[in-house]
Amino acid sequence: MNFKSFNLHPYIESGIRELGYTAPTPIQIQAIPSILQNRDVMGQAQTGTGKTAAFVLPILQRLMDGQRKHIRVLIMAPTRELAEQIHEAIGQLGRYTKLKSVTIYGGINQYTQASKLRKGVDIVVACPGRLIDLMDKGVIDLRHIEVLVLDEADRMFDMGFLPDIRNILKRLPVKRQTLLFSATMPNDVRDLAESILFNPVNIQIGDAVPVSTVSHAIYPVDQHLKTSLLMKILDCTDMASVLVFTRTKDRAARLAKQMKRSGFLVTSLQGDLPQNKRQEALNGFRNGKYQILVATDIAARGIDVSKISHVINYDMPDTVDAYTHRIGRTGRAERTGDAFTFVTRPDRAFVWTIENVLGEKLERRILANFDYTIPAPESSKRSSRLRRIGKRPCPKKDSKKTGEQHACHFSRSSRLSSGVKRGRKDLSHFPYPDSSSQMKSCRSRSMR
Ligand code: AMP
């Protein structure tokens, strides 16, 4: 099958050709004809399947007819990065159509956005919060909306946007086409879909299982050795561009700083960064200025950097779904990629869960020339013990200042364990022996 069979406008076909797409992906084959027929769609598709073009192409086709410079399409996205990506895809696929889109999200000057709106646009790609601000101020007129797209609906729920979405929905014309896309279909999303979609076409691509073009491996390692293992792997492996995931914003920033000091071309993306810094990080990663991007889940949501060769989970994700999303950043649209996950002892049970979902055992890898026997420094042992019993470390100084700080004390079990292994190498578990373990050794130095 090729794109000709959709009978798209020649200007749109030129945009497709220019991007080098030769054949539609499965979700495009299923979604485009239905959307062209004005049907509502509920699409379950993971990232990397080509879902953006699946809704952008028929939307552009619809907009080729009818009045210009009225907002006729509203696309809602959970994050600024995803909004920018959709906007970019519209710009690329629609470059010969002269149709205009604008992004609306917080963190940047709203007057610029308002002035673009005043000049007239056909498509608005928005995050919920700023859109509501502009609606309340009467800056944006959504009375002519013909198509509403909710992209990554499950993420919108995760991020607490449901009330905002309902608020926006109330103010849109009832007679419209609605397209809802989500990587997973939890009950919340299904309930929303049932209440806003009319007789939808259901499309399901993949089963929330990471794209098959990705090969997965896990690296058992103690927490305190993760950074040195990461740097060693980067030193040893040919990697074009690498996305590293950490669990917290603070860790993303610290890890990137440490790696930068060691000479890696690295930047970080986390929620505390102002918008211009985020964009700079993303652009730098896209254009190759940085080969490594260290990010948190929220920050990296929806990132489409088509040439990501490796995703490294420095910290294990919290859910299989999060694993799927992270891994979906590599191996996009028929390309191949590698996904490495660092696994500490407490993460092991979760590895089995992932293996169950994938239906295959993940390859265990042990780096041959890496010293796994270096003991943890006392400070990191102490804080990891505290983490295990759910307490923050006591502040060293001024610990008598507040009642809250006094509340920091050890449980009986932690006192017991703290006495046992102090200063000794406890290597009974790592790297844990496994028949599928592979010893990997250095091949090349390509990242610095
Ligand atoms: P998405 O799932 O929309 O994030 O798309 C993932 C990547 O696939 C993006 O880099 C798109 O440019 C690319 N892509 C989308 N459709 C096609 C296609 N038909 N052929 C090749 N690449 C595509």
Boltz pocket constraint, residues with backbone or C-beta under 6 A from the ligand:
constraints:
  - pocket:
      binder: B
      contacts: [[A, 20], [A, 21], [A, 22], [A, 23], [A, 24], [A, 25], [A, 28], [A, 46], [A, 47], [A, 48], [A, 49], [A, 50], [A, 51], [A, 52], [A, 53], [A, 302], [A, 304], [A, 306], [A, 332], [A, 333]]
      max_distance: 6.0
